[in-house]
Amino acid sequence: MGNEIENRQDREFLPHERDNAEGLLREGHRLPVLHSLVRTGPSALYNCHGMTFASRRTAIHSEVAVELILQDDGYREIRQSNALPGDVVLYYEQSGRNRSLTHSGVIVGVERIGSIITLRVVSKWGSGGEYVHDLSVHPYPTSTIHRFFRAAWVSPATGQD
């Protein structure tokens, strides 16, 4: 509701920096990259939270800022089993009793086969590009907790606006 959100926009990569950023991501995270679809090339202008909440215009680095956005924009938490395309997923790393936000993305596909639900997500991976991937295929810590959110303007009964 009008809170200022701490954010920043770094200068865009030069062509050789873009190639280097993507090369480092592919080398360091070969398995997730192999099981994902590249959507865009690297960009320094925004990060995963900037893609998820700020239309790819800026980078948002603070967990507090993400929580403010969720509150100000009226997002409500939903169960994973109720997730639909357009919903947001937040990734948290759990270490003992501490939990910290590490990543975010947007659900772009839901496949239900019996009781098995497979979620497809689009997210930006660090200084690399955007990838479409399964919920659990990403280059972030393996001790991950997922939380799912739906925007306030989407009807809870149908999932549609």
Secondary structure as GFF3:
##gff-version 3
##sequence-region A 1 161
A	DSSP	alpha_helix	15	28	.	.	.	ID=ss1
A	DSSP	alpha_helix	30	34	.	.	.	ID=ss2
A	DSSP	beta_strand	37	40	.	.	.	ID=ss3
A	DSSP	alpha_helix	48	53	.	.	.	ID=ss4
A	DSSP	alpha_helix	63	72	.	.	.	ID=ss5
A	DSSP	beta_strand	76	78	.	.	.	ID=ss6
A	DSSP	three_ten_helix	80	82	.	.	.	ID=ss7
A	DSSP	beta_strand	88	95	.	.	.	ID=ss8
A	DSSP	beta_strand	98	113	.	.	.	ID=ss9
A	DSSP	beta_strand	116	124	.	.	.	ID=ss10
A	DSSP	beta_strand	130	134	.	.	.	ID=ss11
A	DSSP	beta_strand	144	150	.	.	.	ID=ss12
###
